[in-house]
Amino acid sequence: METQKTRPMYKAYCKPDRKTDQDETFPNFFSFPPKVGDFVQSQSGRAYKVISIMHTAKITKGKYGDIQSPRAVLGIEKI
């Protein structure tokens, strides 16, 4: 997926509830910061509601030590 470079993009990962079909594909880039109560549309067109946001860090091994990258995980449920 190609992203637009003219606007700031916000990266987040969607974590669906257990009732969600495992084949669903969700967006990872958003045009503004997601908030609880917002809606996310899967690639198949189904709507999901953001019920939680967890801010975490992805840790990768670097040449001079561990590198932390901020990461947001959106808890979503089917509406």
N, C-alpha and C positions, 0 to 999 in steps of 0.2 A: 504494500500500500504506500503510495506516495503522499507525503504530507506537504502542505503549503508552507512556505518559508516566510511569508509576509506578515503573518499573525503569530502571536505567542500560542503555543499549543501546550496543553496540560496532559501529562501521561498518567494513566491510572489503569489498574487491572480489575476486572469484574470477577467477583466470586459469587456465583449463583447459589441459591438454596438447593437442597437435595431433590426437590420436586422438578427441577429444570432438566430438560433433555440434554444429555451430554454432548450432542452434536451441535449445539448452539454456538455461534461465533459472535463475540461482543467487541465493541470498539475499544481501543486502547488509548486513543488520542481524543481530547475534548477541546472545544473552542473557548471554554471558560471553566473555572474550577467547579467540579461537581459538588453538590450539597445534598444532605439527607432530604428526601422528598422529591428530588428530581427524577426524571424518567430516562431510561436508556433503552434504545431499540436494538434488538439483535439483528443479525444479517437476514434472518428469515422473516423479519417484520413484526415479531412479537415484542410487546412492551413490558419492561421490568421497572420496578421502583427501587431507588437507592434507599436502603434501610440503615446502613452504617458506613462509616469511613474509618479505616485504620491506617495510620501513618507508620510506615516501617522503613527499614533500610535494607537494601540489597548489598551484601558484602562480597567483594571479589578479591582474589589474591593479586597484589601488585608487585612490581619489582622491588619496591622499598617498603612493603608492608601492606596491610589490608586497606582496601578503598571502600568507603561507604557511599552508596548512591541512594538518595531519598526515593521512596516508593509509596504510592497510595493504593490501597486495596478497597474496592467498593463492594460492600455486601448488598446483593440485589435479590429481589423476590418477584416472581411472576404475579402480574395483576389480572 
